[in-house]
Amino acid sequence: MHWDHLRAFLTFIREGSVRRAARTLNTTHSTVARQLKALEADLGGPLFEPGPEGRTLTALGHRIVPMAERMEADAAAISRAAFAEDTSLAGPVCLSVTEGLYLNVFAPVIDDFLRHFPMITLELVMSDALSSLSRREADVVIRITNTPPDSAIGRKLAASPICPYVAPKYLVERPRLDRWIALDYEPARAPVLPARVVATASSLQSAAHLIRAGQGIGILPCFQGDTDPGLIRLPGHSPLPDMDIWILTHTDLKTNARVRALLDHIYNAVPEFAPIISGTEIA
């Protein structure tokens, strides 16, 4: 029995499809399908059966899930232990950050980091999900959250308020009933003034594009709206408290030299980027 087959099994359950599991595992659709079939052959029975909403676990599949998860936890702990002992400033380190935060805030900081540590290979993962530090999906994460996981250590970098934004050209020919660009995020979904929703965007970049194009007014984090030259804060509205920006790593990885170098570099740059996140740079 191969651990890779069990890992494919767990990832398939979490992702809900072979294609998404393959993307998470950075492999091919056919490889994941082959690994699942090989695991069933090793175990001598089916792990899935057809259901109205796709494949569901059989009794055997349900039975082995907690065992596979314990194996996964042990394998991850071994990986973290080995990585934590690495004292070299040459080699890989994985940073996961949302695309909006990277492009609008952290790109210059990361550029400077790579110049200071030319032998470090940075694996930069753009993701909105809070990558599992325990499974080493990332070594360091920068996330918008008010509830960092208990197994993580790190720092709050800055508060990240939100504010309504608009394109200046929209205000020139402002309609009698305003148009609203809703972001698929609860505090930014409903209009803050009389308006009709004309579009709902699933990402900060798509919402900012619609607002910039003069399609309507919408709420964005200040780090997104204030750094966009095509947007201004809606007159008469001030930033509102929302989430915080944290940088986190797993407690087991804090002694790794490359993780420590990345954390310290970002900590030292806080005075440069905190005003951008907190919306005070243009206040």
Salt bridges, closest charged atoms under 4 A:
ASP4 OD1 - ARG7 NH2 3.02
ASP42 OD2 - HIS5 ND1 3.94
GLU72 OE1 - ARG14 NH2 2.65
GLU72 OE2 - ARG135 NE 3.85
ASP86 OD2 - ARG258 NH2 2.99
ASP112 OD1 - ARG115 NH2 3.90
ASP112 OD1 - HIS116 ND1 3.53
ASP112 OD2 - HIS265 NE2 3.25
GLU137 OE2 - ARG135 NH2 3.02
ASP139 OD1 - ARG136 NH2 2.88
ASP178 OD2 - ARG174 NH2 2.77
ASP184 OD1 - ARG189 NH2 2.77
GLU186 OE1 - ARG189 NH1 2.43
ASP226 OD2 - ARG233 NH2 2.72
ASP228 OD2 - ARG212 NH2 2.76
ASP244 OD1 - LYS156 NZ 3.67
ASP252 OD2 - ARG80 NE 2.84
ASP252 OD2 - HIS250 ND1 3.78
ASP264 OD1 - ARG260 NH2 3.20
